[in-house]
């Protein structure tokens, strides 16, 4: 029966002409009717507001309260209405209704309880439609164990273990993750199904035509189902709770119109414009076709009756037309006699998608006045590619639809031509010029296909390739040949930052190098990184507890003021490579006392591990960010520093880097590692191997509340936002059919479709060898490889 009085807003009475008459407004809080009614829109919206008394209201059907408020009591400030959705249930076939509130009320909940547990409860961070409208992606701010439940046998609220059998694997009914009202709204399989894509992400798959959930709809979690957990110390959080409103896709892009059609139409052929392959319209496209213009050979006027017929056919295929009044059609068609020979038609399409954005595309259709071959490119007219890919353009050619003795006896002839377009960096204008000799790019330009080898096209250039197809006997006759073209935009491939050696153990007494000269630009794979002026690298270092790695700046994880090394003639070795020894400063607050970059080689950072003021024994995570021509990539390594007083001898393991910037999850993954050359010479084949697997996820120890408090006080909060956790999908305890090789060798092959897409993994290879000094004892070392999918 206890009540709690919480002041969420305040206002004042004043006779000043610039103020409105307003009074203090208090909210009264009691026990909620059900245990999952949490306002998804955040109570932060109601703090420090001025309320208009007497104008609040409650909608008894949806149990939604409305309040009228202002940001300040000043008359010039606008009033606005905020709704408080209490999420009561309406009467349904399966559930009894919740009563409507008898008074104006809402509920306050602690969404971040910790005591008596140690981890913050996972919070809903976002819920967004995918751009195609067929999925909703729900994101948490911390890694969860995907529905696996804690084991609390003595009921003291402190779990002793985790029940992995309850983990929600694969496609499931959404009622497993969401509250009953949300589950009712979404429906059950096969109409809708939910799956965990990672420990932070639930994907809701919607069937075609499903429209019951829209932007602004609230999704609410099932109680006591979703927890954060870390195996280190068996730490748990309270269960996630509350809800969130579904938002628009991000980034929100306009529809992309993709139309297949023939730009040149044979005298005796019909024509079809088909936009079925268009996308980014949210699965709710609205099509509007219209005629933009007509020009005819010799400047003659087009036939008005023919134009009217064309406009009538296009209107019939559009929104509001007689054939498809609601959505229009993705295709518009014309018979062989519907277009006037010798005329060129500019036809346009407006496509409006579910998200309220509209795109327009204009297409040219030329009706030929003589029989001519029919040509269609088997690819899109607008292609995106990279220098690292092979470009193939294939034309499908048929004889004229005019079945005459003349056309049957003709021999076809082909010719490819092209031109280039790029931005002039000096003038800012687009320069366009013809390709004088296309055979320098493609071996054959007189066939129905054009093949351009990889590493031939230039990045950030737009190419237009045209194929002219005609009869040998009428090749030079105007209008007797057919021309089709494709525009190819050559972008840059994603780069990949690699750090030589990956994660490993290092001795406090040794200098080490973060060597990123093994990084990769797939477009120019043979370029040497260390002499490339286009590559730039920056660094940061974090510790598990958020403390600074170096005393230079305690308020940031970034390695600031990275200076050039003052190199000496001496050299040292690290991972089989030789580097010059720097002369480090002795000043405690100078950055070059602890790290410096090579003055002439890009991608070499030397760390002064022996410094007494930095990197004591423990784990340190270094993150390297590389940029090259506007592209960015990151890689991290974990260095375990062994103190000098610990006489630890360990082997060094080096893994081969992947050759591509991203691994495609639908393909097999092959990895190989070995001891460093010196360790291989010492230990030979007397080594045993073991693989372990980790995936990057939001850190369960990261606290949004503590981060916000630190920011408000102007203090640093350096607890890592993301950490690597054990990859559940690669846990041998749940079966090892994901691997085609043993997990106890130095080579590894994983099956296709094993890894999760759009994820960052770290694979560790541990080597165990006989202790070189103590008979019967063993020592271990490891190497790690980080990559993205």
N, C-alpha and C positions, 0 to 999 in steps of 0.2 A: 504493500500500500504506500510505499515511499514515492514521493515526487521529487524530481530534480529540476531546478530552475536554471535555465541556460539563456543568457542574453546573446542573441545573434545579431541584433540590430539596435540602433538607438536613434533618437531624434530629439529635437528641442522645441520649446515654445518660444516665440519671439515676436515682438511687435515691430521689428525692423521691416521696412518695406520690401527688402530683398529676400525675405524669408517667408515660408508658408507656415501656417499654423499646423504643428505636428506634435505628437506626444510620444513618450517613451513606449516602446513596443517590446513586450516580452513573450517568449515562447515557453510553454509548460510541457514537460516531458514525462512520460510514464512508460510502463512496459508495453511493447508492441503486441498486437493481436497474434501475429505469427512471427516466427524467428528468422524470416528471410526478407522482410520488407525494408530494404535499404534504398534510400534515394540515389539513383544513379548519376544525378547531375551535380553532385558535390555541394555540401552545405557552405562551401567557401563563398558561393554566390550571395549568401544572405548576411555576411559579416559586414558590419559598419555601413548599414543602409538606413535610409529614412523611409518609413512606411506611411501610407495613406490610410488613416483609420476609417473603418466603416465600408471599405470597398473590397474586402476579401470575400472569396466565395468558394464553395465546394461543389464539384460535379459529382453527384451521388452515383452516377453510372460507372464512372471510371475511378472513383475515389481520388480524384486529382484536386488539390487545393491551388487556388490562385491568389497571389498577393500583388498589390500595386505599390511600387516603391520607387525611390530616387537615390542617386548617389550622394546628394547633399540637400539641405533644406532650402537652398536658393531657388527662387521662383523661376529663374532662367533655365534651370536644369530640367530635362524632360522626365516625364513619368514613364515607367515601363512595367510590364506584367511578367511575373515569373511563376511558372507552374511547379508544384511539388507533387510528383507522381507517387502516390502511396502504394500502388500496385496491388490493390485488393482484387480478388477474383470475382468475376461475374458468374452467374449460375451456369453450369455446364452439365453435360450428361453424367460425367463421372465424379464431379466434385461439388460439394455444397458451397453456397456462396459465402463470402465474408461480409459481415455487416458493414454498412456505410457508417462513417464516423458521425457521432451525434453532435460533435463540436468541431470547430476549425482546429485541425491538428496535423502534425506530421511527426516523424520519429527521428531521433538522433542516435547514431550508433558509433561505437569506437571501431573504426575500420582497420586499425593497426595495433591490435593488442599483441603483446609479447609475453609478459609475465604470466605463468611461470616458465614459458619457453624462451628460446634464445634468438630465433630468427623472426623478422617481420613477416606478417601474413602477406602472401602474394596479392597484388592489387591488379585490377583490370586497368590496362593502360590504354587500349583502343579496341574498337570493333569497327571494321570497315568492309564495305563491299569491295570485291575485286572489280576491275574495270569492265569485265564481261557480264557482271550481275549474276553469275552462277554460283558464287561462293561469298561467304562472310568470313573474314580472318579476325579472330579474337586473340589479342596479345596481352600477356601478363608482364609485370615489371620484373619478375624474378623467376628463376628456374623452379619448376614443380616436378613432382614424381608421377605426373600423368595419371592421377586418380588412385595411385597406390596408397593404402591406408596404414596408419600407424598401429602398432600393437601395444596396447596399454593393459596388461594383464591384471595389475593391482589397482587400477582405477585412480591413480594419484595425479593424473593429468600429464605425466612425464613418460612418453613412450619408451619402450625398451627395444623396439625393433621396427621393421617394416615388412608388411605383407605384400610381396611382389606379385602374388597371384591375383590381387585386386587391381593391378595396373590395367588401364583401359587401352588395349591394343587393337589397332585396325579400325575399320568402319563400324560405328555403333549407333544406336538410337540416341538422340540428343538428350533424352531424359536422364542419361547416365551422368551428364555434366551440368545440365541446366535445371532450374526450378520448374515446377510442374506447369505453371502458366506459360513460361517460355517454351517448354517442350510441347505443350498443346498447340501453341502458335506455329512452331516450326513443323510439327507433324512427325510421323515416324517413318522408318525405312519401308519401302524404297523411295518414298517421295523426298525425304530429306535424311541425310545421315551426317554424323559428326566424327571427326578423327583428330587425334593429337598428331600434329606435324612435327612438334618438338616439345621439350618441356616447358616452353613459354607460349606455345601457339596451338589453338584449336581452330580447325577449319570446318566450317559448316557448308556442306555441299547441297545446293538447291536444285530441284528438278526444273526442267524447261517450263516456262510459263508460270512458275510460282511467284506470287506477288503479295503474300500476306505480310511479309516483313519489308519495311521501307526505311529510308533515311529518317532517323529520329526514333525508331522503335526501340524500346528498352529490352535488353537481354539480361536475365538474372541467373546467378549461379545456384547450383544445388548446394544445400548446406552440408558441411562436414564431409567434403569430397575432395577438395583440391588443396594440397599442402606443399610447402617448401621443406626440403630436407637436404642435409649434407651428411655424407658418411663419416666425415672427420669429426669425431666426438659425438656422432649420432645426434645431431642438432635438428630440431623441428620448429615449425611455425604453427600458429593457429591456422584453422582452415580459412581459405579465401571466402569472401562473402560479398554481397552487393550486386550491383548491375551497372550497365553502361549503355549509352545510346549508340545505335548503329550510325556510322558517319559515311560520308562520301568517299569514294576511292581516293587514294593519294599515291602518286600525283594524279590530279584530275585532268585528263587530256581529252580533247575533242575527238569525235568519231573519226576513224581512218577509213576513207572510202577506197575500195579496191574494185575496179570494174574491168571485166574482160569483154572486149569487143574488137571488131575489125575496123581499122581506120580507113581502109580501102575496100569497097564493096563491088564485087563483080556485077556486070550488067544484069545477069540473070539470077543473082543471089539475094536471099533475104538477109536481115541483120538483126542481131540480138545484143542488147547491152545488159550484162548480168553483174550485179553488185553483191552477190551472195557472200563473197569472201571478205566483205567489209567487217570491221571489228571496232571495239571500244565503244559500242552503243548500248551496253548494259542489257543486252538480250531483249530490248524493247525498241527496235528501230522504227522510225517513221520516215517514209520515202516520198520525196516530192520531185517529180521529173518535169522538165520544161524545155522548150525550144528557145535558144538564145539568139540565133541568127542563121541566115542562109545566104550563100553567095554562089553564083553560077559562072561557068566559063564564058569569057567574052563580055562580061558585065551585063548579061541579059537578066531580066527580072524573073525570079522564081515563080512558079505557078501557084496562085493563091489557093486553089482547091487542094493541091497537094500539101501545101503548108498547113491548111486547116485539118486535113486528115492526120498529119503527123502530130499536131498539137492535141487532137482528140485522143489519139492512142496514148500519148504521154500522160494526159490528164486522167485517163482511165486507170493507169497504173499507179497513181499518186494518192496521197492522203486526201480524203474527201471525194475521191472519184467513185464512179459507179461500180467498179469491179472490186476495189479494196478500200472502202471508205474509212476504216479505222487506222490502218497502218500503212497503206499503200503496198506496193510490191517491189521486191529487189530486182525485178527484171522488167524490161520493156522491149517489145518486139515489133518488127516491121516486115511486111511481106516483100517479095521481089519487085512489086510494082508500086510500093508505098512511097519510095523516094524517087526524086526526079533525077534522071541520068545527067551527068555533067555538072552536078551541084554539090557543094560541100556544106554540111549541116553542123552547127555547133549546138550540141545537146548538153544540158546541165542537170545535175542531181544535187539536191539538198538532203542531207541525212541528219535528222535530229535524234539524239539518243536519250536514254532514260535519265541521264544526269543533267539534262537541260541544255547541252551544248550542241551546236550545229556546225557541220562542215559542208563545203561545196566543192564539186569537181566538174570541170568542163571537158567535154570530149568532142573530137572532130571525126565526122563520118563523111567520106567522099564517095559518092555514087559514080562509078565509072561509066563512060558512054560507049565503051567497046568491051568485048570479051577479054578477060585477063585472068591470070592464075589467082587462086584464093590462098592467102597466107595467114597463119595464126601462130604467134609465139606461144610456146608451151609454158613459159614462165610469166610472172607478172611484168607489166610494163615499167613498174618502178621497183627497183631492186636495191637492197642495201647489202654491202659485202665489206670485206677487209682485204688488205694486201696479202694476208696469209692464206687466203682461200683461192681455190680454182674457180674461175667463172666460166659457166657453160650456158650459151644461149642456143636454143633449138627451135627452128621454124618448122611448122607442119604445113606442107604445101599440097594443094589439090588443083586439078585442072579446072578451067572455067566451067561454071554450071550451064553455060550455053553449049549444048551438045551439038556441035557442028563438025563437019569434016575438017574444017580448018584447025580447030582447037585440038582435035584428036591427033593430028600429024605434027604438032609443034614440039620442039625440044626446049626444055626449061633452062634458064640461065640464072645464076645467083651472083650477087656481089654485096659484100659487107663494107660499110664505111663508118666513120666515127668522128666525133669531136669531143673536146675537153672543155671544162669550165671550172675555174677556181677563183678564190678571192684574192685580189691584189692587195697585199699587206701595206703597200705604200699609199695607194689612192683610195682604198676601201671599196673599189668597184669590182664587179664580176668580169673577169676576162674570159673570153670564149675564142677558141681557135680550132681549126680542123686538124685531125690526125693525118699527116701527109702520107704516111706509109703504115697502114694498119698491120701489115705482115710482120712488122717489128714487134707487135704485141701478140699476134695470133699467127700460128703457122699457116693456116689455110683460111682464105677470105672469099672463096668462090664455091662454097657448098652451103647446104641448108643449116649447118651448125657453125657456131663460133666458139672456140676453146681458147681461153686465156690462162696460161699457167700461173701458179701462185708466185708471189714476190715480183709480179710484173706491173700491176697497177700502182699508182701513187696514192697515198692516203690524203684525205681532205680534198679530193678532186671528184667532180661529177662527170661521168662519161655518158655520151649518147651514142648508141650503136644502132645503125640502120641496115636492114636487109632489103635489097631491091630484087624482086623476082619478076621475070618476064619471059617472053618467047624470043629465041635468038633472031627470028626473022623480023620482029617488030621491036627490038630492044631500044632503038633510038626514037621510036614514034612517041610523041607526047601523049600521056594518059594511057598508054598500052601496058605499063608495068605496075606492079603492086609494091607498095613500100610499107614496112612495119618497123617500129623502133622501140627500143627499151632504154630507159634511163637508169644508170647504175651509179649509186653514190658510194664512194669508197671511204669508210670511216677507219678508225684506228682500233685495233684489238685491245682488250684489257691487258694491262701489264701485270706481272707477278713479282712481288718482292720475295726473294729467297735469302736466308741468312745461313751462311756456311756452317755446317755442323749441327744446326738446330739447337734444341735444349740439351743441356749436359751438365755434368759435374765439373767444377773448376777448383783449383787450389788457390787459397788466399795468397800464396807466395808468387803466383804467376800473372804476368800480363796476359790479357785476352783481347781478341779482336772481334768486333761485330762486322763481318765481311759480307757485304751485299753485292759484291761484283758478280755473283752467280745469279742475280736477278734476270728477268726475261722480258723482252719485248717481242711477242710473236711475229710482228710485222718485219722485224729486222733481227732475226735470231743470231746472226753471226757478229753483230756489233759488240764491241768491247765496252762494258759498262764503265770501267774505271777511267776511260778517256772520253766519255760521252758528255758534252756540256749540257745536254737536255735532261739528264737525270739529276734529281735533287733528293736528299734524304734528311729527315728529321727524326728525333729520338725521344723516347720517354721511358721512365723506369718506375715501377710500382712494387710495393711489398704487400704481403697478405693482410697486414694490419693497417695499411694506409700510411705508414711513416715514410719519410723521404729517404731515398737511396743515397743522396749526397747532401752535404751541409750547405751547398751553394744557395739553394732556394728551398725553404721548407714548405712553401705554400703552393707548390706545383709539382706535378710528376714530370713535366717536360724538362729535357736536358737543355738548359738555356745557355746562351753565349758559347756555342761550340766553336772553338778556335782551331786554327791550323797548328799541327804539331811542330815543335822544334826538334827535328830529327838529329840523331847522333850516328856515327859510322857503325855502331854496333847493331846486331840483329838478334831477333828471337824467333822461335817457331811456335805456331799455333795451328793445330789440325793439319799438319803436314806442309804448311806454307810459311815462308820467311817474310818478316816485316822488320823495318828499322825501329830501333828503340827510341822513344821520345825522351826528351829531357823535361820531365814534369815540374811544374812550379811547386813550391813548398808552402805557399800562402793558403790558409785553410779555406778562405772564401772565394778563391779564384777557381773558375771551372776547369782550367787547364792543369789543376792539381790532380784531377780525377779522370778526365777524358779529353781527347782531342782528335781531330780528323786529319787524315793524311793530306799534306798540302798539295800534292800533284795527282793523287789517285782518288777518283770519285767512289764513294761507297765503302770507305775504310774508316772505322771508328775504333780507336785503341782505348781500352779501359784500364785504368791504374788500379787493379784489384788489390795490390799490396798496400795501398794507402791505409794508414791507421784510422783515418777519419771517415771511411766509407766502406760499404759492403762488408759488414761483419758476417760471420757464419750464418747461413740461412738461405732462403729462396728469394730470388729477385727476378721479376719479369720485365724484360726489355721489349719495347714495341718500336718497330721501325716503320715509318711512313715514307714511301717513295712516290715521286711525281715525275711524269714525263709527258710533255705535250698535252696537258690538261687531264691526264688520266692519273688516278691515285690507287695505290695498293698498300696494304699493311701486312706485316708479319710479326709474330712475337716469339720469343724464346725465353725459357725459364732456366736460369743459371743457379745451380745449387753450389754455394761457396763453402768449401771445406776449410775450417779454421786451421791456422798453422800448427796449433798445439795438438791437432788430431792427425796422427801419422797414418793417413788414408792413402792407399795405393789403389787405383782403379783404372780399368781400360777405357779408352775413348772410342765411341761408336759414331760412325758417319753414315748417313743415309743419302742415297741418290735423290736429287731433286726431280720433281715432275717436269715434263717438257712443255706442258700447257698451263695457261694462266688459271684455268678452272677445270676440275675433273667433271666429266659428264656422268651422272649417276646411272644412266642406262647402259653404261659400258663397264667392263671389268676394270679393276684397279690392280696394278702390279707395282710392288715396291721391293727394294733391295737395300740391305745395309751390310756393313763390314767394319772390322776394327781399323783404326788408323794404321798406316804402314808400319810405324815403329812397334805398335802393340801386336800387330799380326806377326811381325818377325819374332817377337818375344814369346807369344803364347801359342802360335801355330794353330792347330786344329783343336786344341784342348779348351774349347769354349762352348758353352750352351746358351741358347737364345730363347727369348720369350717376348711376344708382342702384347701390348696393351693399348687401349683406344680411348680418346677423349674428344669431347665436342664443346665448343665455346657457347656459353649461355649466360644470361644475366646472373650476377652474383647474389645468392640468397642472403649474404651478410650485408649487402648494400641497403641502407635505410634512407628512403626518400625524406623522412621526417628529419633525421640528423643532417642530411645534406642541405635541406632547406634552412634549418636552424644555423648551420655553419655559414651559409651564404648570407643570411640576415645579419650575422655578427661579423661578417667580413673575414671569417677564418677558413682555412683550407679543409677540405674533406676529401681525402685521398684513397678511401676504400675503393678498390677497382670495381668499375661498373659491370664488367664481364670477366668471367673466369672459365677455365676449362674444367669440365666435370666428366665423369665416366660416361661413355656413350652406351646407353642402355641397349640399343639395337645391336651392339657388338659385344655383349656380355656373354662369355662362354657358359655361364651358369644357366642361361636360358636357351642353350643349344649353340653349336658352332657350325651349323650348316651354311653360314654366310661366307665361309672361307673355303676355297678350293685347294688350299695347301695347309699344312700343319701350322699351328700358332707357335711352334717351338723350333723354327728355323730362321735363317736370316733373309729369306725371300718370302714374299707374301702375295697371294692373289685372292682378291675378293670377288664374289659373284656380282653380276650386274644387278641394279635395283636394290642394293643393300644399304647404301648410304642415303641420308636424307638430303634433298636438294636445298640449295641456298643456305648451306651451313658451313662453318669453319671447324675443321677437324685437326687434331694433333695425334699422330701415331708414334708410339714410343717402342723402340727396340732395345731390350736390356740384354747385356752380355754378362755372363758369369764365368770367371776364369779362376784357375788355382792361384792362391796367394803366392807371390814370388819369394816370400821370405819365411812364411810360417806353413810348414807341412800340414796338410789336412784341412787347411782353412781355404776359403774362397773370398773373392772380392767381386764387386759388381760395378758396371758403368752403363750408361745409356745414351742414346741419341734420339732426338724427336724430329719429326717432319710435320710442318703445318701446311695445310692447303685448304682451298675452298671448293665448294661444289656448286 
